[in-house]
Amino acid sequence: MRIISNIAKQYGIPDKKLLHNIAELGNTGSVSSALVYAQNAKKFKEGDLVAMTVFGGGYSTGACLISIG
């Protein structure tokens, strides 16, 4: 959570816009983004843009942008 909080702070992203489930499910690796998306799907509405990012040990990262509609 420290990494996510620091990045959000640097880019001025409010905490209410961040979704995570690490306290609930622990570190589930790259599937975390799909799990969080599924757990919160009802919160998104048409026209929303959802950015999902994952990062792991070493240099493993991933990102995508989903347009709800």
Secondary structure, 3 states (H helix, E strand, C coil): CHHHHHHHHHHCCCHHHCCCCHHHHCCCHHHHHHHHHHHHHHHCCCCCEEEEEEECCCCCEEEEEEECC
